[in-house]
Amino acid sequence: MSFGSRVRAAMAQRGPLCLGIDPHPELLTAWGLPVSADGVAKFSDICVEAFAGFAIVKPQVAFFEAYGSAGFVVLERTIARLREAGVLVLADAKRGDIGSTMAAYAQAWAGESPLAADAVTASPYLGFGSLQPLLDVAAAHGRGVFVLAATSNPEGASVQRALTGERTVAQTIVDDVAAANAAGDGSVGVVVGATLTEVPDLSQLGGPVLLPGVGAQGGRPDALAGLGGARPGTLLPAVSREVLRAGPDVAAVRAAGEKLRDAVAYLA
């Protein structure tokens, strides 16, 4: 099955919520774990156990990468264990480059590499066409790509809300993704900040919309329905800190995740 088919089925059956694994040093310390690759491994093991049975989980690659090769070993194991548990995995790597370098990133995150997950985030701000190697490799392997469109960081607005003709740059990204989905199976999504008050038109996207920033960052679960004109069943709220701060107890982390899943169940 394509990623588009898998993620739609997972969201419908297990709820439209993406849970983050973000082993930030402050969280490691709060959980009584060492700020090291071993601490990240223990943190990730707790998350894998707590998140079994949810639709999709998003490891934040940077927090593993910070520990070099030892961190990547932990990430590879975490991805494998989540997939063994039947959970879709979205690697939050935000890769973006051109030519042969983009092609190499594509093989790493969407090919046959141990790092390859069910989907990966990518940055289109070297031009949407620069992502074509990644889109091609992902499609060939039944994987998905979530393309940054409208992010919640203040610095992003100067680029993303700039006009190109009559459309914002963010809207051109959404429209390019829609065109890719029109020729495919809805396996290409976009990333739109859940805290934004001004979002692109998502009505013709044809793929999932990842909405980071729910909970501790200010995104309200009850305010997401119909965001940007998105079609029912396509919105995928993402939450990390709101759930992770309940740790390190596995049951408490799971309960926090279930609470958020219940809060966004109406989006399914």
N, C-alpha and C positions, 0 to 999 in steps of 0.2 A: 504493500500500500504506500501511496505517496504520503509525505509529511502532512500535506493539507488534509487528506482524509483522516489520518491518524489523530491530528490535533483536534479536528472537529468532533470526532467520536469521543476522545478523551474528555473534552470540555463538556459535552452533553451528558456523559455517563458519570463523571467524577467531579464536576463543577468547574466553572471558569475562573480558576485561580492559579497563578504562577508563583511558586514559593522560591525565595532566594536563599542560596548558601553563600553568605558573605562573612568569611572569617576575619573580620577587621580586628586589628590588635586590641582595640578597646573591648570588643566583645570577648575575645580570647581571655583577657584579664578578668572580665566580669564573670566568666564561666569557670574561673580558677584554673585555666590552662596556660601552659607556657607560650610565649610569643615566638613560635618556631614551627618548622614543618611538622614536628610531632604533635604540637598543639593543634595545628590545622587538621591533621589526620583525625584526632580525637573529636574535634568539633564536627567534622564532616561525617564521621561515623554516627554521631548522635542525630544529625540532620537526616541522613539516609534512613535511619530507623524510624524517625518521627514522621517523615514525609511519604512513607510507603502507602500506596493507595490513592495519592493525589494525582492530578492530571499531568502536571508538568513542573519541573524544578529547574532553576536557573543558577548554576554556580557562577560567581563573579570571578572570572579568570585572573584578574590582577592580583587578588589576595592570595592566590596560589603561586603565581609567577614571581611574587616578591621573594620567594625562598629558593629560586633557581631550580635546578634539576630535581631536588628533593620535593619541591612544591608541585612540579609537573607530575611526578610519580603519584602523589596524593590525588591530584586532579584526575589522572587517568583511572585510578582505582575507584574514585567517587563516581565518575561517569559510568563505569562498568557496573558498579553495584546498583546504582539507580535504575539502569536499564534492565538489569536482572530482576529487579523488583517490579518491572512493568511500568515504570514511570518514564515519561518522555523527558529528555534532557535538552535544555537550551543553554549552550555555552555562551556566556556573555563576554565575548572577546573584542567586539567592536573593531574588527580588522578592516583595513581599507588601504589599497595601494594600486599600482598600475602594472600592466604587462606581466612579465614573468614572475615578479614578486607577488602580485595578486594571485597568480596561478599557483604559486607555492603555498600561500595562505589557504587557498581553496583545498588543496590536497591535505593540508594539516587539519583543517576544521570541518571539512565536508567530504573527504575522500575515504581512504582505508586506514588512516592514521589512528593510533590509540586515543588521540585527542578528539576525534570526530564524534560529535553528538548527533541528536536527532535534528537539531537546528543550531544556528549561530547568528549572533548579531553582527552587523557590518555598517561601516560608515560610507555614505555615498558622496562625501564632500570633496572628492577628486573628480567628480562627474559620475553620474549614474552608470554610464557605459563602462567605467573602470571596474565595476562589480561583475561584469559578464562572465569572467572565468569562474568566479564563485557560484554564480547562478547556474552555470552549465554543469559544474561538478556536483552541486547539490541536487539538481534535477536527475542526473545520471545515477545517483545513489539513494534517491528517495528521501532526501533531507530537505530541511527548510532554511530560509534566510529571513531574518528580521532586520529591515533597513531603517536606520535612524532617519526620522523625518522632522519632528518637532519636539525638541527636548526642553526640559524644565529649567535648565541652568540659565541664569540671566545673560551670560555671554552669547548664548546660542541665538538669541533673537536678532542680533545685528546681521547675521547671515541668513538665518532661516526665514525671517520675515521680510527680507529685502525683495523687491519686485523684479521679476524678469518678464517684461511685457505687462500683462494684466494679472499675472499670478505671482504668489510668493514663491520663493525657492522651495520651501517646505511642500507647497502644493504641487510643484513640478515633480518632486520626489514621489509623492503619493500617486500622482498620475502615471509616472513611469512604472511604479509597482503594479498599478492596475493593468497597464498594458501587458506586463510580463505575465500576470495571472490570467488575462484573457486568452493568452496563447498556451496556458498550462493548466494547473489543477488547484490553484489557490494555495500553493506552498510558500509564497513570498508574502511576508507581513511587513508592517511598519511599526516603529516605536514612536509613541506620542505620550508626552508627560501627563500624568493624571491630574496634576495641579494647574495645568494651563487653563486660562480663560478664553484664549483664542486658538482654535485648532483648525487644521485643514479640513476640507470636505472629504469625508471618508466613504461616502455613499456608494461609490463605484469601485471600491478597492478590490473586492473579490478575494480577500485573504484576511488573516487574523491581525488584530491591533493589540500590541503589547502596551500596557499602561503602567509604567513604573511610577512609584511615589505614593502608593496607597498606604494609609495608616499614619505612621510616625512622621512622614514627610508632608502630610497635610491633605492628601487626596482622600475625598470622602466616598466610601463605597456606594452610598445612596444617591450620588450625583452623577453617575457614569452612564446611565441608560441613554441611548441615542446620541452619544457624544459624536459630534461631527457628522451626524446622519448615518453613522455606522449601522450596518444591517444586524438584526438580532443574531446572537450566537457567534459573533466575531470578536467581541471585546474580551480581552484577557488581562484583567488587573494583575499587577505584580506587587508583591509585598515581601520585605525582608526584615527590617529592624522591628517592626510592630510584632512580628512573630518570634524572631530570634532573641529578643530581650527577655522572653519567658524562660530561656534555658538556664542551666544545662539539663534539667530534668526532661527526659524524652517525652513523658506523658504531658508535661506542661507545654512543651513546644508544639506537640501534636494538637493539643486542645486549642492553643492560640491560632493555629492554622485552620482548624475546623471552624472556629468562630468567624474568621474572615471569609472562609468559603461559604458559610451560611449567609453572610452579609451580602455577598455578590451573586448568590444563586439565581436571583431574578434575571441575570444577564444571559443565562444559558438558553 
